[in-house]
Amino acid sequence: MTAQASSHVDVVVAGGGNAALCAALAARARGATVAVLERAPQHMRGGNSRHTRNLRCAHDAPHAYVTGVYTEEEFLDDLLGVTGHATNHDLARLLVRESATVPDWMAAQGVRWQPPLAGTLALHRTNLFFLGGGKALLNTYYARAERLGVWIRYETAVTDLLLDGRRLEGVRLADGTVLRARAAVIATGGFEADLGWLAEYWGPAAHNFLVRGTPYNDGAMLRLLLRCGARCAGDPREFHGVAIDARAPKYDGGIVTRVDAIPFGIVVNRLGHRFYDEGEQLWPKRYAIWGKLIAQQPDQIAFVVLDARAIRRFIPPLFPPITAPSLVELAGQLEAQFGVDRQALVRTIEEFNRAAAHNTRIVPDVLDGACTRNLDPPKSNWALPVATPPFFAFPLRPGVTFTYMGVAVDAAARVLRQDGVPFHNLYAAGEIMAGNILTRGYLAGIGMTIGTVFGRIAGTHAAAHA
Amino acid sequence: MRDPDLAREATRQLTICNACRYCEGYCAVFPALELRQTFTGGDIAYLASLCHDCRACYYACMYAPPHPFAVNLPRTLAAVRTDTYRRHTWPAVLGQLHSRSTAAAVVAAGVALLVTLWAAWLAGERLFQVHTGPGAFYRVIPHWAMLVVGLGLGGYWMAVWAIAGVRFWRESTTGAMRVQARALGLAAWDVLRLRWLGGGDAGCPYPTERPSQSRRISHGLVFYGFLAAFASTTSAAIYQELLGRLPPYPVVSLPVLLGSAGGVAMIAGCLGLWQQKRHSDQAPAAAETLGSDYVFLIALGMTNVTGMLTLFLRQTPLMGVTLAVHLGTVAGLYVTAAHGKFIHAVYRVLALVRSRAEQRTGHLPLEVAPAARHHAGAIDPDGSVPPQ
């Protein structure tokens, strides 16, 4: 029995990313008829999950696809650490506990993993990598959902929730039709693609941000839920953003626009001034702060400047660096293209080079203490003079990855009303409720863990209404 | 590369892939890519020949068309392969047969027809008689005539392959690299088990998106069938030159058993590859390579069909005709092998050797490394390995 072209289903899932598909598969496994309503066209399906690569999960022993041990306690500690304990502890513990069961469940859906390659990295202890990344994961989920008879509709936006008090009766679609449902799971992501909404908190600066992921995460469902009386969770002002190449497209540039050059060079703003310690910490611990740092600079733009010794130390980015045989010429190019103060930039670099002149070598993957002397702001590690031609620069802008504000939920993933009482049959999963747990900060792969764990919970509970 | 637009486009796409690296678990191409920051034409040719056209990366790519980044690596690398085959062809004028499949088919068919007619003319009135017993074949078509075709055209084929292989090996930036015995052994194992046609255990999204082992099976039939036929020819040469026994050989003999097993396997494999090609998703395919693929499948299939017919009809008056036609199709196959799709074998093997030789650890995707090294520092926080 499928829900094909019917005006009534047991479970309607709004959204088409990781959380939505996990909810749909979990509900279908319980025998419910399920409709997935994805706003995007088929080739753009999957929201920001398309751009992900791995998920974080607790495990007591190494196996073929993960190295070492990552206990539930350590996972929870990491989460408490990045959020400064500002988290819903019950949901956080539930997430961590359930994360241990996620890999087997995913494998049962047909998901394949990438083995840790030789010379691999720290993340392979805590995170499992999907073979081929997030889009491949979604392809697997969609193919399985289709095989199991889940009704999937693309370019289908939910515009209204039909509520009778605490009970949802159905949803209204953009074409005006009504789809009746016994329960609904809302898994439509954050609101980072609506820069106008971010501008309410960040002012006009927000319009200079670039959106790393899908243009479809405009938060329309989040607005709708809040309007229907859902309680807000997470800080509306907060977003996770990183430094990406300023030449990247406005939307959907994804992983390739990232620039990992900052620890090996110096970063200046349009006035030609440095504004933060580029060598403060190991890059994985600091890369997430640079989006906001650049958001606070004039015109929300900055430039990482490097010399020939530094250029090969990081993964080559998508766009070629701006290149010149001398610092003066590089500064001239940055002035011509971006209006950088040429003279101030040259002065800044000369000043930096004097403060770093005593350093002759660096050790890239440890805090090597090769710092500047008498410089404000300092560069605490890896401070080599920018002095070996040719010289390079990458223009940087804040790249918004995701927002934190969402709706409050209980342990069954039911959406809570303002008064703390849950809606009877309305569930939320994924980025739209991640702010209950990850209120701030960043843990690689936790968004996909939240989507998978709460997608499953929401789908399972929603199916019980059938 | 001959075509500057193709060189630019391949560089553009590979740069995107090298910044992303999500596909590094699929095949040997991405780990090889990650060892490089810039690409010479030779590097791109090498990466293209390492690509087995499984298309997993295409379906996994968030930048695939209609995304503005428009990444379609299988299609682009297929076009690069054709360009590479053309550039390294000796004699140069025949290089265009790689991209002009109709001309390639006409040349191969012409050679096949000429050799058939020449063999029939040599046979004269003996063509339609029944011949049995040792030396029966040579009473229809003289031994020296078969040697002219086998050693002459076969030698030409080998020369074309050898020249292409040397030119290809030299043009990559690491052309002067030393190949360790271990790398050679690993590469041989990769070749013998058709390592990268399997997509791990789950299969490859070929001919369509659903993972399947069908191409690995069909290609395996052709590959092992070819090896069996080669072994059959070798054993027949031993029988004849060392043991003094002339063909035809009994059904239960090494040459016939190996030859017929190889023949049946190759026919089945060619039919399978043909079917898959016909039904394959065209979005990640390069149109210009398809014709060349079909020409080779026809040439190989025909050679095996006529060989099997010769076996079945060898005691009838039709033996002479089928033998002449078989000799003709063999000649046509040799021309196709030198100037068609079959040459991918040279490039593929050399690319696999290079790939194993330049991986310091010898490990490649889908093979779990024993103890993964723990990196703490200058890594991409989203999980890629930095340049060393």
Boltz contact constraints between the chains, C-beta under 6 A:
constraints:
  - contact:
      token1: [A, 50]
      token2: [B, 62]
      max_distance: 6.0
  - contact:
      token1: [A, 51]
      token2: [B, 62]
      max_distance: 6.0
  - contact:
      token1: [A, 53]
      token2: [B, 22]
      max_distance: 6.0
  - contact:
      token1: [A, 53]
      token2: [B, 383]
      max_distance: 6.0
  - contact:
      token1: [A, 54]
      token2: [B, 383]
      max_distance: 6.0
  - contact:
      token1: [A, 64]
      token2: [B, 368]
      max_distance: 6.0
  - contact:
      token1: [A, 67]
      token2: [B, 372]
      max_distance: 6.0
  - contact:
      token1: [A, 112]
      token2: [B, 202]
      max_distance: 6.0
  - contact:
      token1: [A, 114]
      token2: [B, 25]
      max_distance: 6.0
  - contact:
      token1: [A, 115]
      token2: [B, 368]
      max_distance: 6.0
  - contact:
      token1: [A, 116]
      token2: [B, 372]
      max_distance: 6.0
  - contact:
      token1: [A, 118]
      token2: [B, 361]
      max_distance: 6.0
  - contact:
      token1: [A, 118]
      token2: [B, 363]
      max_distance: 6.0
  - contact:
      token1: [A, 118]
      token2: [B, 369]
      max_distance: 6.0
  - contact:
      token1: [A, 119]
      token2: [B, 373]
      max_distance: 6.0
  - contact:
      token1: [A, 119]
      token2: [B, 385]
      max_distance: 6.0
  - contact:
      token1: [A, 120]
      token2: [B, 372]
      max_distance: 6.0
  - contact:
      token1: [A, 121]
      token2: [B, 375]
      max_distance: 6.0
  - contact:
      token1: [A, 121]
      token2: [B, 379]
      max_distance: 6.0
  - contact:
      token1: [A, 123]
      token2: [B, 383]
      max_distance: 6.0
  - contact:
      token1: [A, 124]
      token2: [B, 372]
      max_distance: 6.0
  - contact:
      token1: [A, 131]
      token2: [B, 25]
      max_distance: 6.0
  - contact:
      token1: [A, 132]
      token2: [B, 23]
      max_distance: 6.0
  - contact:
      token1: [A, 132]
      token2: [B, 60]
      max_distance: 6.0
  - contact:
      token1: [A, 133]
      token2: [B, 22]
      max_distance: 6.0
  - contact:
      token1: [A, 133]
      token2: [B, 60]
      max_distance: 6.0
  - contact:
      token1: [A, 135]
      token2: [B, 60]
      max_distance: 6.0
  - contact:
      token1: [A, 135]
      token2: [B, 62]
      max_distance: 6.0
  - contact:
      token1: [A, 136]
      token2: [B, 60]
      max_distance: 6.0
  - contact:
      token1: [A, 254]
      token2: [B, 62]
      max_distance: 6.0
  - contact:
      token1: [A, 255]
      token2: [B, 20]
      max_distance: 6.0
  - contact:
      token1: [A, 256]
      token2: [B, 16]
      max_distance: 6.0
  - contact:
      token1: [A, 256]
      token2: [B, 19]
      max_distance: 6.0
  - contact:
      token1: [A, 256]
      token2: [B, 20]
      max_distance: 6.0
  - contact:
      token1: [A, 260]
      token2: [B, 380]
      max_distance: 6.0
  - contact:
      token1: [A, 282]
      token2: [B, 377]
      max_distance: 6.0
  - contact:
      token1: [A, 284]
      token2: [B, 381]
      max_distance: 6.0
  - contact:
      token1: [A, 287]
      token2: [B, 381]
      max_distance: 6.0
  - contact:
      token1: [A, 315]
      token2: [B, 380]
      max_distance: 6.0
  - contact:
      token1: [A, 315]
      token2: [B, 384]
      max_distance: 6.0
  - contact:
      token1: [A, 316]
      token2: [B, 18]
      max_distance: 6.0
  - contact:
      token1: [A, 316]
      token2: [B, 37]
      max_distance: 6.0
  - contact:
      token1: [A, 317]
      token2: [B, 19]
      max_distance: 6.0
  - contact:
      token1: [A, 318]
      token2: [B, 16]
      max_distance: 6.0
  - contact:
      token1: [A, 318]
      token2: [B, 19]
      max_distance: 6.0
  - contact:
      token1: [A, 364]
      token2: [B, 377]
      max_distance: 6.0
  - contact:
      token1: [A, 364]
      token2: [B, 378]
      max_distance: 6.0
  - contact:
      token1: [A, 365]
      token2: [B, 376]
      max_distance: 6.0
  - contact:
      token1: [A, 365]
      token2: [B, 377]
      max_distance: 6.0
  - contact:
      token1: [A, 365]
      token2: [B, 378]
      max_distance: 6.0
  - contact:
      token1: [A, 366]
      token2: [B, 377]
      max_distance: 6.0
